[in-house]
Amino acid sequence: SNLQRAGMIKGCFVVIAAGSDSDMPHLETLKKELGKFKIPSQIRICSAHKQPGRLESVIAEYNKSTEPILLVGCAGGTDALSGTASYLAKFPVVSCPPGGMNNTCLT
C-alpha cells in the first residue's frame, strides 16, 4: 500500500516498534519528539520472541512503501526486535532501548 496516497505521511515515516506495551512512556516520548520536527510516526507492538510471524508481516507491509521509512526498535534485554527487523527490512533500523545503554536517543 502507498502510505503517502493514504494520507498517512508526507515525505518520510518512522515506525516506533516495541516488543510489548510495557514501555509505552518511552514510546510516547519518542513519538512526541518526532512530532516536534513534524515527522509522522506510528507505534507498533510486535514481539520478535512471541510473535515473529506478525513482526515479519508488519515489516513486509512497510517494505512495499515507496516513501522513506525508518524503524526505531525499542526493546530491552537481548533486543531481538531490532536485529530481526534489521534482517527483514529494506529500510534502516536503529535501536533505542527504553532503559538503554545509549543516552543519545531522541529523548
Secondary structure, 3 states (H helix, E strand, C coil): CCCCCCCCCCCCEEEEEECCHHHHHHHHHHHHHHHHCCCCEEEEECCCCCCHHHHHHHHHHHHCCCCCEEEEEECCCCCHHHHHHHHHCCCCEEECCCCCCCCCCCC
